[in-house]
Amino acid sequence: AGWFRRLLHKPKPSLVESSLNTGHSASSSPSSSSAKSSDSSPGMTLTRSVRPSPISMSDINASGSARWAKSYDVCICHSEADLELVEELVSYLEGQPESFRCFLQLRDATPGSAVVTELCDAVQNSHCWVMLITPGFLRDPWCKYQMHQALAEAPMANGRTIPVLKDVDRKDYPRELRNLYYIYMALKENSFKQIRDTIMRYLQELCRSSSSRME
């Protein structure tokens, strides 16, 4: 009899238990999410990640913008065998509304300067580095040298090093870059847009961080 009386007086399951049993997320609607947050202790509150609003192009182009702290927005590291493709990429980037400033070695290197000096300066004076990894890149010791300089400049990457694979098997992807996602160039137009968007995201984050430090 005792167990039967306890069964009759058993409390109903809570709202959270009901939602879990029916397969519905308690955070699926804004109202239920905010109600739960107000009842929870500070240490147990679950908050949804909010992506910060993008920095406008006018902010990036402003005279005091962190963008102008370096001479170039992007340095293209490539082998001489891929020059034609790289010239197309540079033409695309420089023709965008953002007017990206690109370092192209055969065009922008100072005549008479040492190759090592030019490669290091190109890395240090650029915000981002596109590594066009092709069979020619893998055979070129200067490309590998510049890649190592970029990794030494920003070992945590943070979107600055942008590997782009073309005609290279995954197994041949440089070991030094294996902690970074890469762009695989299948359709040229799509890959160019991905490169442009990646550079833009980095410049936005750069300007956002700079503005936060100044506030």
DOTI-981651 format. One record per atom (N, C-alpha, C): residue number from 0; x, y, z; atom name. Coordinates in steps of 0.001 Angstrom, whole numbers. Example, Ala and Ser with C-alpha at 12.3 -4.5 7.8 and 13.67 -1.06 7.14 Angstrom:
0; 13190; -5690; 7800; N
0; 12300; -4500; 7800; CA
0; 13200; -3300; 7800; C
1; 12850; -2250; 7080; N
1; 13670; -1060; 7140; CA
1; 12900; 30; 7870; C
END
This chain:
0; 830; -1213; 0; N
0; 0; 0; 0; CA
0; 858; 1254; 0; C
1; 2001; 1189; 724; N
1; 2868; 2359; 806; CA
1; 3422; 2751; -556; C
2; 3843; 1750; -1321; N
2; 4411; 2084; -2644; CA
2; 3350; 2603; -3577; C
3; 2064; 2130; -3387; N
3; 984; 2599; -4263; CA
3; 655; 4059; -3976; C
4; 678; 4479; -2670; N
4; 410; 5885; -2313; CA
4; 1526; 6780; -2845; C
5; 2803; 6310; -2775; N
5; 3909; 7126; -3303; CA
5; 3787; 7319; -4796; C
6; 3311; 6279; -5488; N
6; 3122; 6386; -6931; CA
6; 2075; 7426; -7285; C
7; 984; 7491; -6519; N
7; -80; 8462; -6776; CA
7; 387; 9880; -6531; C
8; 1287; 10068; -5559; N
8; 1750; 11410; -5193; CA
8; 3089; 11771; -5816; C
9; 3551; 10969; -6815; N
9; 4836; 11265; -7464; CA
9; 4737; 12582; -8227; C
10; 5679; 13524; -8050; N
10; 5594; 14822; -8732; CA
10; 5723; 14664; -10240; C
11; 5090; 15593; -10972; N
11; 5159; 15573; -12430; CA
11; 6562; 15974; -12878; C
12; 6984; 15437; -14036; N
12; 8334; 15809; -14516; CA
12; 8416; 17287; -14827; C
13; 9616; 17851; -14659; N
13; 9818; 19275; -14905; CA
13; 9757; 19569; -16385; C
14; 9702; 20868; -16702; N
14; 9640; 21305; -18087; CA
14; 10861; 20846; -18860; C
15; 12045; 20915; -18208; N
15; 13269; 20499; -18880; CA
15; 13230; 19024; -19202; C
16; 12769; 18180; -18227; N
16; 12695; 16742; -18456; CA
16; 11719; 16422; -19567; C
17; 10577; 17134; -19583; N
17; 9576; 16899; -20616; CA
17; 10133; 17217; -21988; C
18; 10854; 18331; -22070; N
18; 11383; 18728; -23373; CA
18; 12425; 17735; -23867; C
19; 13217; 17169; -22931; N
19; 14211; 16194; -23332; CA
19; 13549; 14903; -23785; C
20; 12469; 14492; -23067; N
20; 11793; 13253; -23401; CA
20; 11061; 13329; -24725; C
21; 10579; 14518; -25096; N
21; 9840; 14656; -26340; CA
21; 10749; 14962; -27507; C
22; 12044; 15151; -27240; N
22; 13001; 15359; -28308; CA
22; 13107; 16791; -28773; C
23; 12470; 17765; -28096; N
23; 12528; 19165; -28487; CA
23; 13569; 19885; -27654; C
24; 14364; 20747; -28294; N
24; 15378; 21510; -27575; CA
24; 14738; 22653; -26822; C
25; 15150; 22846; -25579; N
25; 14600; 23942; -24783; CA
25; 15066; 25282; -25301; C
26; 16141; 25322; -26080; N
26; 16661; 26582; -26575; CA
26; 16209; 26882; -27997; C
27; 15193; 26121; -28480; N
27; 14771; 26314; -29856; CA
27; 14032; 27616; -30060; C
28; 13449; 28163; -29009; N
28; 12762; 29440; -29145; CA
28; 13411; 30464; -28227; C
29; 13493; 31719; -28652; N
29; 14147; 32747; -27832; CA
29; 13503; 32919; -26474; C
30; 12197; 32773; -26405; N
30; 11509; 33027; -25137; CA
30; 11871; 31992; -24094; C
31; 11887; 30710; -24481; N
31; 12223; 29679; -23500; CA
31; 13677; 29792; -23081; C
32; 14538; 30180; -24017; N
32; 15958; 30317; -23698; CA
32; 16191; 31426; -22689; C
33; 15545; 32573; -22871; N
33; 15749; 33687; -21964; CA
33; 15151; 33397; -20601; C
34; 14038; 32664; -20572; N
34; 13420; 32343; -19289; CA
34; 14324; 31443; -18469; C
35; 14932; 30462; -19121; N
35; 15822; 29561; -18399; CA
35; 17062; 30293; -17907; C
36; 17565; 31222; -18690; N
36; 18780; 31929; -18300; CA
36; 18559; 32735; -17039; C
37; 17368; 33318; -16886; N
37; 17101; 34146; -15717; CA
37; 16985; 33317; -14458; C
38; 16597; 32025; -14607; N
38; 16426; 31179; -13423; CA
38; 17709; 30465; -13045; C
39; 18684; 30447; -13928; N
39; 19901; 29689; -13667; CA
39; 20904; 30528; -12893; C
40; 21790; 29838; -12226; N
40; 22871; 30540; -11550; CA
40; 23860; 31023; -12592; C
41; 24640; 32083; -12304; N
41; 25567; 32636; -13298; CA
41; 26527; 31606; -13860; C
42; 26980; 30689; -13029; N
42; 27952; 29720; -13498; CA
42; 27378; 28667; -14408; C
43; 26049; 28525; -14428; N
43; 25434; 27483; -15220; CA
43; 24680; 28023; -16424; C
44; 24694; 29324; -16645; N
44; 23941; 29912; -17743; CA
44; 24562; 29529; -19078; C
45; 23728; 29058; -19998; N
45; 24175; 28722; -21337; CA
45; 23825; 29875; -22258; C
46; 24808; 30409; -22959; N
46; 24555; 31524; -23863; CA
46; 24924; 31123; -25275; C
47; 24175; 31618; -26239; N
47; 24449; 31335; -27634; CA
47; 25511; 32295; -28144; C
48; 26475; 31753; -28887; N
48; 27543; 32584; -29445; CA
48; 26973; 33560; -30462; C
49; 27354; 34824; -30335; N
49; 26890; 35852; -31259; CA
49; 28073; 36327; -32085; C
50; 27969; 36189; -33400; N
50; 29045; 36630; -34284; CA
50; 29037; 38139; -34381; C
51; 30163; 38799; -34158; N
51; 30189; 40260; -34231; CA
51; 29875; 40732; -35637; C
52; 29237; 41891; -35723; N
52; 28892; 42436; -37029; CA
52; 30163; 42790; -37790; C
53; 30164; 42573; -39122; N
53; 31379; 42831; -39896; CA
53; 31732; 44308; -39929; C
54; 33025; 44567; -39977; N
54; 33506; 45933; -40117; CA
54; 33223; 46387; -41548; C
55; 32728; 47596; -41709; N
55; 32397; 48094; -43042; CA
55; 33658; 48399; -43841; C
56; 33497; 48443; -45162; N
56; 34631; 48735; -46026; CA
56; 35158; 50139; -45774; C
57; 34277; 51061; -45429; N
57; 34728; 52426; -45149; CA
57; 35632; 52463; -43927; C
58; 35351; 51607; -42927; N
58; 36213; 51532; -41739; CA
58; 37579; 50956; -42093; C
59; 37586; 49938; -42959; N
59; 38850; 49319; -43354; CA
59; 39700; 50291; -44167; C
60; 39019; 51112; -44984; N
60; 39740; 52053; -45846; CA
60; 40064; 53380; -45171; C
61; 39557; 53579; -43951; N
61; 39792; 54853; -43263; CA
61; 41287; 55093; -43089; C
62; 41672; 56348; -43065; N
62; 43094; 56703; -43020; CA
62; 43797; 56139; -41784; C
63; 43099; 56020; -40671; N
63; 43712; 55499; -39457; CA
63; 43562; 54007; -39287; C
64; 43057; 53324; -40303; N
64; 42801; 51888; -40213; CA
64; 44096; 51095; -40074; C
65; 44003; 49972; -39346; N
65; 45164; 49088; -39181; CA
65; 45608; 48490; -40505; C
66; 44748; 48557; -41506; N
66; 45115; 48036; -42826; CA
66; 46366; 48724; -43371; C
67; 46522; 50007; -43092; N
67; 47622; 50770; -43668; CA
67; 48922; 50631; -42884; C
68; 48925; 49783; -41855; N
68; 50151; 49561; -41086; CA
68; 51176; 48762; -41888; C
69; 50721; 48072; -42941; N
69; 51629; 47311; -43803; CA
69; 51455; 47765; -45253; C
70; 52469; 47530; -46043; N
70; 52473; 48011; -47430; CA
70; 51522; 47236; -48325; C
71; 51291; 45954; -47988; N
71; 50465; 45102; -48845; CA
71; 49411; 44376; -48017; C
72; 48267; 44114; -48668; N
72; 47230; 43292; -48031; CA
72; 47582; 41822; -48139; C
73; 48158; 41426; -49262; N
73; 48444; 40006; -49480; CA
73; 49699; 39836; -50327; C
74; 50489; 38837; -49958; N
74; 51667; 38436; -50724; CA
74; 51350; 37079; -51348; C
75; 51576; 36960; -52650; N
75; 51307; 35702; -53345; CA
75; 52624; 34947; -53489; C
76; 52710; 33806; -52842; N
76; 53909; 32966; -52921; CA
76; 53644; 31864; -53948; C
77; 54471; 31797; -54998; N
77; 54189; 30879; -56106; CA
77; 55488; 30540; -56824; C
78; 55425; 29516; -57645; N
78; 56565; 29173; -58481; CA
78; 56450; 29919; -59808; C
79; 57586; 30040; -60509; N
79; 57574; 30731; -61797; CA
79; 56703; 29997; -62808; C
80; 56555; 28696; -62656; N
80; 55735; 27915; -63585; CA
80; 54265; 28298; -63508; C
81; 53852; 28908; -62394; N
81; 52443; 29254; -62194; CA
81; 52180; 30746; -62351; C
82; 53105; 31458; -62970; N
82; 52992; 32912; -63058; CA
82; 51719; 33360; -63766; C
83; 51343; 32697; -64824; N
83; 50152; 33116; -65579; CA
83; 48900; 33061; -64714; C
84; 48736; 31977; -63955; N
84; 47588; 31844; -63067; CA
84; 47634; 32902; -61967; C
85; 48820; 33137; -61426; N
85; 48964; 34121; -60351; CA
85; 48643; 35529; -60849; C
86; 49046; 35843; -62066; N
86; 48718; 37152; -62633; CA
86; 47209; 37326; -62767; C
87; 46502; 36260; -63099; N
87; 45034; 36318; -63145; CA
87; 44468; 36583; -61754; C
88; 45005; 35896; -60754; N
88; 44540; 36083; -59378; CA
88; 44785; 37510; -58908; C
89; 45978; 38024; -59162; N
89; 46316; 39390; -58751; CA
89; 45413; 40397; -59452; C
90; 45168; 40186; -60741; N
90; 44278; 41082; -61486; CA
90; 42873; 41059; -60892; C
91; 42418; 39875; -60495; N
91; 41097; 39740; -59873; CA
91; 41044; 40487; -58540; C
92; 42034; 40273; -57683; N
92; 42031; 40891; -56354; CA
92; 42168; 42409; -56433; C
93; 43051; 42876; -57284; N
93; 43255; 44318; -57398; CA
93; 42079; 45005; -58085; C
94; 41276; 44235; -58825; N
94; 40105; 44804; -59482; CA
94; 38847; 44783; -58647; C
95; 38916; 44225; -57425; N
95; 37751; 44192; -56538; CA
95; 37472; 45583; -55969; C
96; 36243; 45805; -55482; N
96; 35932; 47115; -54876; CA
96; 36886; 47479; -53736; C
97; 37446; 46457; -53060; N
97; 38365; 46721; -51956; CA
97; 39751; 47151; -52447; C
98; 40014; 46967; -53741; N
98; 41327; 47316; -54324; CA
98; 42466; 46732; -53491; C
99; 42477; 45422; -53324; N
99; 43517; 44773; -52530; CA
99; 44900; 45095; -53091; C
100; 45826; 45348; -52191; N
100; 47212; 45631; -52572; CA
100; 47993; 44319; -52532; C
101; 48433; 43858; -53689; N
101; 49092; 42557; -53803; CA
101; 50587; 42721; -54057; C
102; 51370; 41866; -53420; N
102; 52793; 41804; -53721; CA
102; 53018; 40658; -54688; C
103; 53503; 40996; -55871; N
103; 53840; 40011; -56893; CA
103; 55339; 40137; -57135; C
104; 56069; 39089; -56827; N
104; 57521; 39182; -56765; CA
104; 58148; 39725; -58051; C
105; 57786; 39155; -59202; N
105; 58431; 39580; -60454; CA
105; 58051; 41003; -60841; C
106; 56985; 41521; -60280; N
106; 56565; 42892; -60580; CA
106; 57042; 43880; -59535; C
107; 57011; 43485; -58256; N
107; 57210; 44441; -57164; CA
107; 58561; 44352; -56466; C
108; 59332; 43308; -56729; N
108; 60648; 43199; -56096; CA
108; 61577; 44287; -56644; C
109; 62452; 44786; -55786; N
109; 63391; 45844; -56179; CA
109; 64549; 45250; -56967; C
110; 64761; 45705; -58195; N
110; 65891; 45167; -58987; CA
110; 67212; 45371; -58257; C
111; 68037; 44351; -58260; N
111; 69346; 44432; -57615; CA
111; 69348; 43982; -56174; C
112; 68165; 43840; -55566; N
112; 68096; 43387; -54171; CA
112; 68302; 41879; -54094; C
113; 68776; 41416; -52948; N
113; 68974; 39982; -52732; CA
113; 67626; 39273; -52658; C
114; 67561; 38087; -53227; N
114; 66299; 37328; -53231; CA
114; 65807; 37090; -51810; C
115; 66712; 36688; -50923; N
115; 66333; 36419; -49528; CA
115; 65713; 37665; -48892; C
116; 66340; 38809; -49117; N
116; 65835; 40067; -48541; CA
116; 64442; 40383; -49053; C
117; 64249; 40220; -50363; N
117; 62947; 40528; -50957; CA
117; 61860; 39588; -50444; C
118; 62168; 38320; -50330; N
118; 61171; 37351; -49852; CA
118; 60785; 37642; -48409; C
119; 61779; 37948; -47575; N
119; 61483; 38258; -46169; CA
119; 60692; 39551; -46042; C
120; 61070; 40571; -46803; N
120; 60353; 41848; -46755; CA
120; 58912; 41681; -47223; C
121; 58717; 40858; -48252; N
121; 57358; 40640; -48758; CA
121; 56466; 40021; -47681; C
122; 57022; 39088; -46919; N
122; 56255; 38452; -45840; CA
122; 55968; 39454; -44718; C
123; 56990; 40182; -44283; N
123; 56838; 41094; -43157; CA
123; 55947; 42291; -43471; C
124; 55902; 42691; -44744; N
124; 55131; 43874; -45119; CA
124; 53767; 43557; -45694; C
125; 53290; 42320; -45499; N
125; 51970; 41914; -45984; CA
125; 51122; 41395; -44831; C
126; 49822; 41662; -44879; N
126; 48918; 41162; -43843; CA
126; 48667; 39668; -44011; C
127; 48473; 39213; -45258; N
127; 48148; 37813; -45527; CA
127; 49116; 37242; -46553; C
128; 49192; 35911; -46578; N
128; 50086; 35237; -47512; CA
128; 49342; 34086; -48175; C
129; 49195; 34163; -49482; N
129; 48589; 33075; -50251; CA
129; 49705; 32160; -50725; C
130; 49620; 30885; -50360; N
130; 50589; 29889; -50805; CA
130; 49946; 29064; -51911; C
131; 50315; 29320; -53166; N
131; 49772; 28552; -54283; CA
131; 50594; 27279; -54424; C
132; 50065; 26206; -53833; N
132; 50819; 24963; -53735; CA
132; 50498; 24089; -54943; C
133; 51459; 23999; -55831; N
133; 51372; 23222; -57058; CA
133; 52606; 22329; -57128; C
134; 52687; 21452; -58135; N
134; 53933; 20669; -58278; CA
134; 55165; 21560; -58402; C
135; 55005; 22721; -59074; N
135; 56132; 23647; -59197; CA
135; 56522; 24247; -57862; C
136; 55548; 24568; -57011; N
136; 55808; 25096; -55674; CA
136; 56628; 24089; -54869; C
137; 56229; 22824; -54928; N
137; 56886; 21797; -54123; CA
137; 58329; 21560; -54562; C
138; 58631; 21885; -55830; N
138; 59998; 21696; -56332; CA
138; 60876; 22927; -56129; C
139; 60280; 24052; -55797; N
139; 61006; 25319; -55735; CA
139; 61486; 25598; -54303; C
140; 62789; 25583; -54043; N
140; 63282; 25831; -52673; CA
140; 62961; 27244; -52179; C
141; 62860; 28231; -53092; N
141; 62531; 29583; -52667; CA
141; 61089; 29675; -52170; C
142; 60196; 28915; -52778; N
142; 58806; 28892; -52312; CA
142; 58737; 28322; -50896; C
143; 59474; 27245; -50675; N
143; 59487; 26647; -49337; CA
143; 60119; 27601; -48328; C
144; 61135; 28316; -48749; N
144; 61765; 29293; -47852; CA
144; 60769; 30371; -47442; C
145; 60034; 30903; -48414; N
145; 59063; 31951; -48094; CA
145; 57924; 31406; -47234; C
146; 57526; 30150; -47484; N
146; 56498; 29521; -46653; CA
146; 56961; 29441; -45203; C
147; 58210; 29046; -44983; N
147; 58746; 28946; -43625; CA
147; 58847; 30327; -42971; C
148; 59164; 31345; -43756; N
148; 59212; 32698; -43219; CA
148; 57834; 33149; -42755; C
149; 56812; 32826; -43537; N
149; 55441; 33196; -43162; CA
149; 55011; 32482; -41883; C
150; 55326; 31200; -41783; N
150; 54950; 30445; -40583; CA
150; 55707; 30949; -39357; C
151; 56944; 31384; -39547; N
151; 57714; 31934; -38428; CA
151; 57159; 33289; -38005; C
152; 56652; 34053; -38964; N
152; 56087; 35373; -38675; CA
152; 54796; 35270; -37877; C
153; 53973; 34276; -38202; N
153; 52677; 34103; -37513; CA
153; 52427; 32615; -37320; C
154; 53079; 31998; -36327; N
154; 52958; 30546; -36149; CA
154; 51551; 30069; -35844; C
155; 50706; 30944; -35260; N
155; 49336; 30541; -34952; CA
155; 48381; 30815; -36110; C
156; 48900; 31349; -37207; N
156; 48148; 31553; -38455; CA
156; 47059; 32612; -38334; C
157; 45941; 32301; -37658; N
157; 44835; 33253; -37521; CA
157; 44316; 33768; -38857; C
158; 44355; 32916; -39877; N
158; 43820; 33302; -41172; CA
158; 44791; 34048; -42060; C
159; 46017; 34270; -41593; N
159; 46972; 35030; -42405; CA
159; 47587; 34173; -43502; C
160; 47888; 32920; -43202; N
160; 48438; 32009; -44204; CA
160; 47292; 31271; -44881; C
161; 47204; 31414; -46215; N
161; 46078; 30848; -46963; CA
161; 46628; 29846; -47974; C
162; 46637; 28550; -47641; N
162; 47129; 27553; -48598; CA
162; 46079; 27313; -49694; C
163; 46545; 27265; -50934; N
163; 45676; 26974; -52079; CA
163; 46305; 25833; -52860; C
164; 45614; 24700; -52931; N
164; 46149; 23520; -53610; CA
164; 45639; 23453; -55041; C
165; 46551; 23129; -55955; N
165; 46171; 22922; -57357; CA
165; 47052; 21830; -57945; C
166; 46390; 20789; -58454; N
166; 47095; 19670; -59101; CA
166; 48077; 18986; -58157; C
167; 47737; 18971; -56867; N
167; 48593; 18315; -55866; CA
167; 47731; 17355; -55060; C
168; 48203; 16120; -54877; N
168; 47483; 15148; -54071; CA
168; 47542; 15535; -52596; C
169; 46536; 15120; -51860; N
169; 46476; 15415; -50432; CA
169; 47720; 14890; -49711; C
170; 48220; 13766; -50154; N
170; 49394; 13175; -49482; CA
170; 50647; 14028; -49666; C
171; 50648; 14890; -50690; N
171; 51814; 15736; -50945; CA
171; 51691; 17118; -50329; C
172; 50588; 17374; -49627; N
172; 50386; 18662; -48960; CA
172; 51506; 18855; -47930; C
173; 52203; 20004; -47956; N
173; 53341; 20208; -47043; CA
173; 52981; 19942; -45580; C
174; 53811; 19175; -44915; N
174; 53560; 18825; -43521; CA
174; 53487; 20064; -42628; C
175; 54243; 21088; -42983; N
175; 54264; 22303; -42168; CA
175; 52908; 23003; -42132; C
176; 52046; 22709; -43112; N
176; 50754; 23399; -43205; CA
176; 49582; 22511; -42809; C
177; 49859; 21327; -42309; N
177; 48777; 20364; -42099; CA
177; 47825; 20729; -40972; C
178; 48169; 21753; -40197; N
178; 47228; 22214; -39168; CA
178; 46327; 23323; -39708; C
179; 46444; 23629; -41004; N
179; 45647; 24700; -41611; CA
179; 44708; 24129; -42664; C
180; 43477; 24648; -42686; N
180; 42573; 24320; -43776; CA
180; 43076; 24971; -45054; C
181; 42806; 24341; -46177; N
181; 43267; 24877; -47447; CA
181; 42098; 25038; -48421; C
182; 42333; 25811; -49469; N
182; 41382; 25963; -50567; CA
182; 41855; 25057; -51697; C
183; 40970; 24192; -52184; N
183; 41348; 23349; -53315; CA
183; 40833; 23997; -54590; C
184; 41749; 24325; -55500; N
184; 41369; 25041; -56705; CA
184; 40881; 24066; -57768; C
185; 39555; 23969; -57857; N
185; 38933; 23182; -58914; CA
185; 38391; 24151; -59965; C
186; 37365; 24919; -59572; N
186; 36873; 25993; -60432; CA
186; 37611; 27277; -60057; C
187; 38310; 27845; -61006; N
187; 39160; 28996; -60736; CA
187; 38371; 30164; -60149; C
188; 37196; 30454; -60730; N
188; 36415; 31605; -60272; CA
188; 35998; 31440; -58813; C
189; 35554; 30234; -58442; N
189; 35145; 29984; -57058; CA
189; 36321; 30114; -56099; C
190; 37479; 29608; -56512; N
190; 38665; 29673; -55657; CA
190; 39124; 31110; -55471; C
191; 39094; 31897; -56537; N
191; 39471; 33302; -56427; CA
191; 38576; 34014; -55422; C
192; 37274; 33713; -55468; N
192; 36335; 34353; -54531; CA
192; 36613; 33915; -53095; C
193; 36943; 32630; -52894; N
193; 37276; 32155; -51547; CA
193; 38512; 32869; -51010; C
194; 39505; 33046; -51863; N
194; 40722; 33750; -51447; CA
194; 40379; 35182; -51065; C
195; 39590; 35845; -51910; N
195; 39184; 37229; -51630; CA
195; 38430; 37319; -50301; C
196; 37494; 36400; -50067; N
196; 36701; 36434; -48833; CA
196; 37567; 36185; -47603; C
197; 38558; 35304; -47729; N
197; 39445; 35008; -46602; CA
197; 40287; 36224; -46243; C
198; 40829; 36899; -47246; N
198; 41604; 38120; -46993; CA
198; 40727; 39171; -46336; C
199; 39506; 39304; -46839; N
199; 38587; 40312; -46307; CA
199; 38252; 40035; -44846; C
200; 38026; 38773; -44510; N
200; 37712; 38421; -43117; CA
200; 38875; 38771; -42201; C
201; 40099; 38503; -42673; N
201; 41248; 38828; -41828; CA
201; 41360; 40333; -41620; C
202; 41178; 41118; -42661; N
202; 41277; 42575; -42524; CA
202; 40176; 43112; -41606; C
203; 38983; 42523; -41691; N
203; 37901; 42942; -40800; CA
203; 38252; 42656; -39347; C
204; 38786; 41454; -39095; N
204; 39151; 41090; -37727; CA
204; 40303; 41950; -37234; C
205; 41241; 42263; -38116; N
205; 42368; 43121; -37764; CA
205; 41887; 44500; -37334; C
206; 40982; 45075; -38110; N
206; 40464; 46414; -37783; CA
206; 39595; 46381; -36535; C
207; 38845; 45293; -36353; N
207; 37998; 45177; -35156; CA
207; 38871; 45106; -33901; C
208; 39928; 44297; -33956; N
208; 40826; 44163; -32807; CA
208; 41529; 45492; -32503; C
209; 41940; 46178; -33560; N
209; 42615; 47467; -33380; CA
209; 41686; 48484; -32747; C
210; 40407; 48497; -33182; N
210; 39441; 49438; -32622; CA
210; 39170; 49139; -31152; C
211; 39129; 47839; -30808; N
211; 38875; 47435; -29423; CA
211; 40001; 47895; -28512; C
212; 41241; 47793; -28984; N
212; 42374; 48211; -28150; CA
212; 42405; 49721; -27932; C
213; 41895; 50459; -28914; N
213; 41909; 51923; -28801; CA
213; 40808; 52456; -27912; C
214; 39745; 51646; -27710; N
214; 38611; 52101; -26893; CA
214; 38947; 52043; -25401; C
END
